[in-house]
Structures are given as C-alpha cells and as structure tokens.
Amino acid sequence: MKKLLVLPFLLLTGIAMAQQTLGMITYESKVFIDKKQLENSNLPAGIADMLPSEKKSMKVLYFTPEATLYENSNMKREESDEYKEGNGMVRIVSQEPDEKIYTDLKLQKQTEQKDLMGKMFLVQRTSIPASKWKATGRQKKILGMPCMEATMMDDSGKYQVMAWYTTAIPVSSGPNGKSGLPGMIMELSIGETMQITAVDINTIDAKMLTKVKEPTKGKKVTDTEFEAIEQKKIAEMQQQFGGNGNVIFKVQGR
C-alpha cells in the first residue's frame, strides 16, 4: 500500500521539477511574401521574380512568471541583395526595425515599441482581451517538449491563428504578443503570412532578467491612435508615389 502512495507523489514531484518559469527562447520568424501583390507595382521588370518568397529573422523572448519581453535577436539584422537592370543596378535592403513587445502578465497589460516609417511609438494596451483559443487535440514535440495545438481567429476575423504550446513552461505567453494559453507558445502561425518557431531555449542569469522591462523609446499612444496614424501614413505614401504604384506590405500580427 505504501508503494502505491509514494509513486504518484514522486511522479508529481518530477513534473514540478521539470517545469521552467525563467528563461530565454530563440525563435525563427518567417514572413511569407505574396508576389501577386507586386503585379501592379512600379518595380523594374523581372525584379519581383527575383525577390525571395519569404523573409527570415531571429527573435528572442525573455520570460519570468510576472512578465515577458519579445525583441530582435542580436544576430545579423540587415540583409541586402543587388540585381542588374539594364545598365543599372537595383539594391534591395532589408533591415529589422528596433521593435519590442513587453507583457505584464500580472496586470494583463502590454506595451509595444513600434517603428512606423522611421518614427518610434509606444503602443500601450491597458488590458489584454481574452483569447478565444480552441484545443484541437493534436500533439507534437518541439525542442523535446510535449506541445498541444490550439486555434482561434485573429482580431480582424480574416486569419486563422494556430499555436503549439507546452505546459512544461507554465507561463501564459508567447511570441508576437500572443498569450492566453496554459503554457508557453513554442510555435505560432498567422494565416499564410507568418510562422514563428522556437529553435532554442536557455536559462537566464540575473543580468538578463534586467532586460525584462517596459520599453521607453517612442511617443506614447493607444492601440486605436496608432492604427489611425498608420492608416494616415500609408495614404500619404500612396499619394506621394502615385497611388497603386507604391507597394506596402502589412503583416497581420495581432
């Protein structure tokens, strides 16, 4: 009888010890480019075909039980490609803006540092809307951790969001500001526009813990105010560059 009582206790202790509440996850982010958007653009002939179908970047999520910070990795941020066009040369530069997402898990509020055409903003959300995740029953392992799948529609109702999360990290957070599941999101897909996958996980020391703080660079605005500013800037650029002649990519991330 004693053995039967001890065994469940040992199993529960082992599960508790396996859980991690402090750490740093490195993600590979892929943004997929729909080249059909370039059909009516003013790009030189043949350039659209030369562009990559996806853009990769590395991101890092620092997490504690109280808060998380999602930002660019310190790996190479800028890439450039050159293409010949007649007697000239076309150079395409891709650079990751200095954007961050800080989530206060206790107060359920969020601050996002965003770059809008070279100008920094601090988009503040005093409350994080409840997520309407639905479990699918599917399971798989990511970085050796058992993960479960959940899905929901994004705020616009146009894109399906799919997440693979693990309760081995009992922190309700994830990349790109997503949260609301009983564990850490290790993989996230937003429609056919973006996929973010965990590729490494490490513990963090006291010095790294100081990084998990609210960003301060930029003008403070609300979510609604930022969206209005963004739409105005896009309209101004379209007018400046001749309406449909200008191509602007906007990835649905929320």
PLY file of the C-alpha trace (Angstrom):
ply
format ascii 1.0
element vertex 254
property float x
property float y
property float z
element edge 253
property int vertex1
property int vertex2
end_header
0.00 0.00 0.00
2.83 2.40 0.87
4.44 1.93 -2.54
1.19 2.85 -4.27
1.03 6.10 -2.30
4.67 7.04 -2.83
4.73 6.54 -6.60
2.16 9.26 -7.51
3.96 11.68 -5.18
7.28 11.02 -6.94
5.68 11.47 -10.34
4.17 14.81 -9.34
7.50 15.97 -7.88
9.29 15.07 -11.12
6.77 17.02 -13.19
7.11 20.07 -10.96
10.91 19.99 -11.20
10.74 19.72 -15.00
8.78 22.95 -15.32
10.70 26.10 -16.20
9.48 29.60 -15.30
12.60 31.67 -16.09
14.38 31.59 -19.41
15.10 32.82 -22.91
13.60 31.29 -26.05
15.04 31.98 -29.50
12.53 31.88 -32.35
12.92 31.82 -36.11
10.34 34.13 -37.67
9.28 33.71 -41.31
7.18 36.30 -43.13
5.82 34.96 -46.41
5.61 37.36 -49.37
2.69 37.08 -51.78
4.23 38.11 -55.10
0.77 38.70 -56.58
0.78 41.95 -54.62
3.64 43.11 -56.85
1.89 42.57 -60.17
0.69 46.21 -60.44
3.72 47.76 -58.78
6.32 50.03 -60.37
9.21 47.63 -59.74
11.56 47.10 -62.72
10.65 44.14 -64.90
11.87 40.85 -63.51
12.69 42.16 -60.02
9.52 40.72 -58.46
10.55 37.24 -59.62
13.97 37.67 -58.02
12.60 38.57 -54.61
12.55 35.78 -52.01
9.20 34.19 -51.23
9.91 34.51 -47.51
11.87 36.73 -45.16
13.55 35.17 -42.14
14.63 36.82 -38.90
15.58 35.72 -35.40
13.64 36.83 -32.33
14.12 36.35 -28.59
11.56 36.04 -25.80
12.75 36.61 -22.22
10.24 35.27 -19.72
9.58 35.28 -15.98
6.39 34.35 -14.08
5.49 38.08 -13.94
6.45 39.46 -17.37
7.91 38.77 -20.84
9.87 40.77 -23.41
9.89 39.87 -27.12
12.51 41.57 -29.30
15.03 41.13 -32.11
17.89 38.73 -31.57
21.36 40.25 -31.54
22.14 38.29 -34.69
22.59 39.97 -38.08
19.62 42.28 -38.77
20.32 43.74 -42.18
20.43 41.93 -45.50
20.90 43.35 -48.98
20.68 41.95 -52.49
21.73 43.52 -55.77
20.19 42.86 -59.18
21.20 44.15 -62.60
18.53 46.02 -64.54
19.76 47.11 -67.99
22.78 49.31 -67.43
21.84 49.99 -63.82
21.82 48.15 -60.54
18.91 47.65 -58.16
19.78 47.19 -54.47
17.15 45.85 -52.09
17.87 46.36 -48.39
16.04 44.51 -45.63
16.50 45.70 -42.05
14.74 44.69 -38.85
13.31 47.72 -37.01
14.01 48.03 -33.28
10.61 46.76 -32.15
9.73 45.16 -28.81
6.67 43.75 -27.04
6.53 43.87 -23.24
3.73 41.97 -21.50
2.90 42.41 -17.82
1.35 39.03 -17.00
0.15 40.07 -13.54
-1.63 43.27 -14.57
-2.55 41.90 -18.02
-1.32 44.96 -19.89
1.04 45.36 -22.80
3.43 47.95 -24.28
4.64 47.56 -27.84
7.54 49.59 -29.23
6.81 50.01 -32.94
8.66 51.65 -35.81
6.38 53.41 -38.29
8.39 54.65 -41.27
11.33 55.66 -39.09
9.36 57.13 -36.20
9.07 55.23 -32.91
5.82 54.77 -30.99
4.92 53.12 -27.70
1.55 51.46 -28.23
0.02 50.92 -24.80
-2.76 48.45 -24.08
-4.11 48.78 -20.56
-5.87 45.43 -20.85
-5.27 42.34 -22.96
-8.52 40.99 -24.47
-9.38 37.42 -23.50
-8.28 34.99 -26.21
-10.77 32.53 -27.66
-8.46 29.57 -28.16
-9.91 26.17 -29.06
-7.97 22.96 -28.45
-7.64 20.66 -31.48
-6.40 17.56 -29.65
-3.27 17.38 -31.81
0.11 16.93 -30.12
3.78 17.02 -31.09
7.18 17.78 -29.58
9.17 20.99 -30.05
12.70 21.12 -28.60
11.89 17.88 -26.81
8.89 19.39 -25.03
5.38 17.94 -25.41
3.14 20.54 -27.08
-0.58 20.80 -27.75
-2.29 22.69 -30.56
-4.92 25.41 -30.20
-6.51 27.70 -32.79
-8.53 30.90 -32.98
-9.35 33.69 -35.43
-7.39 36.93 -35.27
-8.96 40.27 -34.31
-9.91 41.05 -37.92
-11.63 37.70 -38.38
-9.66 37.09 -41.61
-6.75 34.96 -40.45
-6.63 31.73 -38.50
-4.05 31.73 -35.73
-2.52 28.37 -34.78
-0.39 27.87 -31.68
1.55 24.97 -30.25
2.06 25.45 -26.51
3.71 23.50 -23.70
2.75 23.27 -20.03
6.39 22.35 -19.28
6.81 26.14 -19.22
3.79 27.29 -17.15
3.99 30.90 -18.33
0.96 32.08 -20.30
2.80 33.95 -23.06
4.48 33.54 -26.42
5.98 35.28 -29.46
4.49 38.34 -31.15
2.50 39.29 -28.05
0.25 36.24 -28.15
-0.90 34.68 -24.88
-3.95 33.22 -23.14
-2.97 29.54 -23.10
-1.99 27.46 -20.03
1.66 27.42 -21.07
4.31 28.90 -23.34
3.66 29.13 -27.10
6.53 27.39 -28.91
5.18 27.75 -32.45
2.78 30.31 -33.90
1.24 30.63 -37.37
-0.87 33.56 -38.56
-2.77 32.64 -41.70
-0.36 32.19 -44.59
1.58 35.35 -43.74
3.77 34.40 -40.78
5.23 31.42 -38.92
7.31 31.66 -35.74
9.03 28.56 -34.33
11.18 28.08 -31.22
14.66 26.86 -32.17
16.48 27.13 -28.82
15.79 27.60 -25.12
18.16 28.60 -22.32
18.13 29.62 -18.69
18.89 33.25 -17.86
21.01 34.91 -15.20
20.30 37.98 -13.06
21.81 40.32 -15.69
19.47 39.04 -18.39
16.50 39.40 -16.04
17.03 43.18 -16.08
16.09 43.16 -19.80
12.51 42.18 -18.95
11.20 45.71 -18.55
8.85 48.08 -20.34
10.38 49.81 -23.40
10.68 53.60 -23.27
11.65 54.65 -26.80
8.86 56.45 -28.69
5.70 58.52 -28.41
3.03 57.02 -26.15
-0.24 56.26 -27.96
-3.18 53.91 -27.58
-3.84 51.00 -29.92
-6.63 52.97 -31.65
-4.50 56.10 -32.01
-1.63 54.15 -33.57
-3.91 52.47 -36.10
-5.25 55.88 -37.20
-1.71 57.26 -37.56
-0.64 54.19 -39.53
-3.56 54.45 -41.98
-2.84 58.16 -42.49
0.86 57.50 -43.24
0.00 54.74 -45.71
-2.46 57.03 -47.53
0.18 59.80 -47.69
2.78 57.42 -49.18
0.34 56.06 -51.74
-0.46 59.62 -52.84
3.21 60.61 -52.93
4.26 57.63 -55.04
1.30 57.59 -57.36
-1.48 55.53 -55.88
-1.18 51.89 -56.88
2.40 52.41 -58.00
3.58 52.05 -54.41
3.58 48.68 -52.73
3.23 48.46 -48.96
3.37 45.12 -47.14
1.47 44.86 -43.89
1.70 41.62 -41.96
-1.30 40.87 -39.78
0.32 40.17 -36.44
-2.47 40.61 -33.93
0 1
1 2
2 3
3 4
4 5
5 6
6 7
7 8
8 9
9 10
10 11
11 12
12 13
13 14
14 15
15 16
16 17
17 18
18 19
19 20
20 21
21 22
22 23
23 24
24 25
25 26
26 27
27 28
28 29
29 30
30 31
31 32
32 33
33 34
34 35
35 36
36 37
37 38
38 39
39 40
40 41
41 42
42 43
43 44
44 45
45 46
46 47
47 48
48 49
49 50
50 51
51 52
52 53
53 54
54 55
55 56
56 57
57 58
58 59
59 60
60 61
61 62
62 63
63 64
64 65
65 66
66 67
67 68
68 69
69 70
70 71
71 72
72 73
73 74
74 75
75 76
76 77
77 78
78 79
79 80
80 81
81 82
82 83
83 84
84 85
85 86
86 87
87 88
88 89
89 90
90 91
91 92
92 93
93 94
94 95
95 96
96 97
97 98
98 99
99 100
100 101
101 102
102 103
103 104
104 105
105 106
106 107
107 108
108 109
109 110
110 111
111 112
112 113
113 114
114 115
115 116
116 117
117 118
118 119
119 120
120 121
121 122
122 123
123 124
124 125
125 126
126 127
127 128
128 129
129 130
130 131
131 132
132 133
133 134
134 135
135 136
136 137
137 138
138 139
139 140
140 141
141 142
142 143
143 144
144 145
145 146
146 147
147 148
148 149
149 150
150 151
151 152
152 153
153 154
154 155
155 156
156 157
157 158
158 159
159 160
160 161
161 162
162 163
163 164
164 165
165 166
166 167
167 168
168 169
169 170
170 171
171 172
172 173
173 174
174 175
175 176
176 177
177 178
178 179
179 180
180 181
181 182
182 183
183 184
184 185
185 186
186 187
187 188
188 189
189 190
190 191
191 192
192 193
193 194
194 195
195 196
196 197
197 198
198 199
199 200
200 201
201 202
202 203
203 204
204 205
205 206
206 207
207 208
208 209
209 210
210 211
211 212
212 213
213 214
214 215
215 216
216 217
217 218
218 219
219 220
220 221
221 222
222 223
223 224
224 225
225 226
226 227
227 228
228 229
229 230
230 231
231 232
232 233
233 234
234 235
235 236
236 237
237 238
238 239
239 240
240 241
241 242
242 243
243 244
244 245
245 246
246 247
247 248
248 249
249 250
250 251
251 252
252 253
